């Protein structure tokens, strides 16, 4: 199978050193490691938000690291989705308008999707993620879990090939975190490729594979395969044992 994402010898000053890994289409990969190991820096460089000192990143047949800043911005808008710990919603917009925002930006100067089509997709995503009926709520009128679900809706509006998630459950309580992670797993099962930074072993155990960063280098890798509800506890125990071996 052709790789969707290829990272080769990615280096950033003294932060990242010769990082190399691939991702298959439909894979869910967790990046773990202690604070300061370079996890978020790696995600931002792979997504083209920052330029590495050296190395290459490919998304399909496009070499991200050779693009101009404007080309990277278009690539992120049309082919990537993002979910962050800090949800970065616009306080002057209601929930549905926040979700619509990236799709509206992507549609500027184009006529391939009407306002009606975009609105229909928004409502379908909100229904799918269990927040239908909250469209007109202000972002201060919903729970943290509901707001993060709205962020996932927003990230999926332009049907991205890959979703980048940086500690997507980090600001949530245990119950809301489990619900949000469940939605991400569903999206992955439907074919969305996900690269996720997390410090939570339970969250990581839902991923197909994990890489462990230490001092800016990949020091270990663990492959679990697709998650099954019946083996959830066993998977988490496997991840915990693996992390302990890494000195977590």
C-alpha positions in Angstrom: 0.0 0.0 0.0 1.3 3.5 -0.9 2.2 5.6 2.2 0.1 8.6 2.9 2.7 10.4 5.0 6.4 10.0 4.8 8.8 11.7 7.2 12.6 11.3 6.5 15.5 12.5 8.6 13.5 15.4 10.0 15.7 17.7 12.1 15.0 20.9 13.9 18.0 22.5 15.6 18.6 20.8 18.9 15.0 19.8 19.3 14.4 17.0 16.7 17.1 14.7 15.4 16.8 12.6 12.2 13.1 11.6 12.7 12.0 9.0 10.2 8.6 7.3 10.0 5.7 6.5 7.6 1.9 6.3 7.9 -0.4 4.2 5.9 -3.8 5.6 4.8 -6.3 5.0 7.5 -3.7 4.5 10.3 -4.0 6.0 13.7 -0.6 6.8 15.2 0.2 8.2 18.7 3.3 10.2 19.5 4.3 9.8 23.2 7.3 10.8 25.3 8.2 13.0 28.3 7.6 16.7 28.5 10.2 18.5 26.3 10.9 15.5 24.1 9.7 17.3 21.0 6.2 15.7 20.5 4.3 18.9 19.6 7.3 20.3 17.6 7.3 17.2 15.5 3.5 17.5 14.8 3.8 21.1 13.8 6.8 20.4 11.5 5.1 17.5 9.8 2.0 19.6 9.2 4.0 22.4 7.6 3.4 24.9 10.4 7.2 25.3 10.8 10.2 24.7 8.6 12.7 22.0 9.7 16.5 22.6 9.6 16.7 19.6 7.3 14.8 16.5 6.2 11.7 15.9 4.2 8.0 15.5 4.7 5.7 14.1 2.0 1.9 14.0 2.0 1.1 11.7 -0.8 3.0 12.9 -3.8 3.6 16.5 -2.4 6.8 17.3 -0.6 5.5 19.6 2.1 9.0 20.8 3.1 9.6 22.3 -0.3 6.4 24.4 -0.5 6.1 28.1 0.0 4.3 29.4 3.1 1.2 30.2 0.9 1.3 26.7 -0.6 1.6 25.1 2.9 -1.4 27.2 4.1 -3.5 25.9 1.1 -2.4 22.4 1.8 -3.4 22.6 5.4 -6.7 24.1 4.5 -7.7 21.6 1.9 -6.0 18.4 2.8 -5.4 18.5 6.6 -7.5 18.9 9.7 -6.4 20.0 13.2 -7.7 19.4 16.7 -5.8 21.1 19.6 -5.9 21.0 23.3 -6.7 24.7 23.3 -9.8 24.8 21.1 -9.3 28.2 19.5 -12.9 28.9 18.7 -14.0 32.4 17.8 -15.8 34.0 20.7 -18.0 36.2 18.5 -19.4 33.3 16.5 -21.9 30.6 17.5 -21.0 26.9 17.4 -22.2 26.3 13.8 -20.5 29.4 12.4 -17.2 28.3 14.0 -17.5 24.9 12.4 -18.3 26.4 9.0 -15.4 28.8 9.1 -12.7 26.7 7.4 -15.0 25.4 4.8 -16.1 29.0 4.0 -12.4 29.9 3.7 -11.7 27.0 1.4 -14.6 27.8 -0.8 -13.6 31.4 -1.5 -13.3 32.0 -5.2 -14.7 28.5 -6.0 -18.1 27.3 -6.9 -17.8 23.6 -6.3 -19.9 23.7 -3.1 -23.0 25.9 -2.4 -23.8 27.4 1.0 -26.6 24.8 1.2 -24.2 21.9 0.7 -21.8 23.3 3.3 -24.7 23.8 5.7 -25.9 20.2 5.1 -22.4 18.8 5.8 -22.1 20.8 9.0 -25.5 19.6 10.3 -24.6 16.0 9.4 -21.2 16.2 11.2 -22.8 17.8 14.3 -25.4 15.0 14.3 -22.7 12.4 13.8 -20.7 13.7 16.8 -23.7 14.0 19.1 -24.0 17.8 19.2 -27.0 18.4 17.0 -29.3 21.0 18.5 -26.5 23.1 19.7 -25.9 25.0 16.5 -26.9 28.5 17.8 -25.2 28.2 21.2 -22.3 30.5 22.1 -19.0 28.7 22.8 -19.5 29.6 26.5 -22.8 27.8 26.6 -21.6 24.3 25.9 -19.4 21.8 27.9 -15.8 21.2 27.2 -16.5 17.9 25.7 -19.2 19.4 23.4 -16.8 22.2 22.4 -14.1 19.7 21.5 -16.6 17.7 19.4 -17.4 20.9 17.6 -13.6 21.3 17.0 -13.6 17.8 15.5 -16.5 18.8 13.2 -14.6 21.9 12.2 -11.5 19.9 11.4 -13.5 17.5 9.2 -15.4 20.1 7.1 -13.0 20.0 4.2 -12.8 16.2 4.2 -9.0 16.1 5.1 -6.8 13.2 4.2 -5.1 13.4 7.6 -6.1 14.8 11.0 -3.4 16.2 13.3 -4.4 16.1 17.0 -2.3 17.7 19.7 -3.4 16.5 23.1 -7.0 16.6 22.0 -8.3 15.4 25.4 -5.8 17.2 27.5 -8.2 19.9 28.8 -11.1 17.5 29.4 -12.2 15.4 32.4 -12.0 11.6 32.2 -15.6 11.1 31.0 -15.4 13.8 28.3 -12.0 12.6 27.2 -13.3 9.1 26.6 -16.3 10.4 24.6 -14.1 12.6 22.4 -11.6 9.8 21.9 -14.5 7.5 20.9 -15.4 10.0 18.2 -11.9 10.1 16.9 -11.8 6.3 16.8 -15.0 6.3 14.8 -13.6 8.8 12.3 -10.5 6.6 12.0 -12.6 3.5 11.4 -14.3 5.3 8.6 -11.0 6.0 6.9 -9.5 9.2 8.3 -5.8 9.0 9.0 -4.9 10.4 12.4 -1.5 11.5 13.9 -2.0 12.3 17.6 0.2 13.6 20.3 -0.8 12.4 23.8 0.5 11.8 27.2 -2.4 9.6 28.2 -1.8 5.8 28.0 -5.5 5.1 27.8 -5.9 7.4 24.9 -2.9 6.0 23.2 -4.1 2.4 23.6 -6.9 3.2 21.1 -4.3 3.9 18.4 -2.9 1.3 15.9 0.7 2.2 16.6 2.8 4.4 18.9 6.2 6.0 18.6 8.2 7.2 21.7 10.2 10.3 21.5 13.1 10.9 23.9 15.4 13.9 23.6 14.1 14.6 20.1 14.7 11.1 18.7 12.4 8.1 18.2 13.7 5.6 20.8 11.0 2.9 20.5 7.8 1.9 18.6 4.8 -0.3 19.6 2.3 -1.8 17.2 -1.1 -2.8 18.5 -3.3 -2.9 15.4 -6.9 -1.8 15.3 -8.7 -1.4 18.6 -11.5 -3.8 19.7 -13.7 -2.9 22.6 -13.4 -6.4 24.0 -9.6 -6.0 24.4 -9.6 -2.4 25.6 -8.2 -3.2 29.1 -5.5 -5.6 27.7 -4.4 -3.0 25.2 -4.0 -0.3 27.9 -2.1 -2.7 30.1 0.3 -3.4 27.1 0.8 0.3 26.6 1.5 0.9 30.3 4.1 -1.9 30.4 5.7 -0.5 27.3 5.9 3.0 28.7 7.4 1.7 32.0 10.1 0.0 30.0 10.8 3.4 28.4 11.2 4.9 31.9 7.8 6.7 31.7 
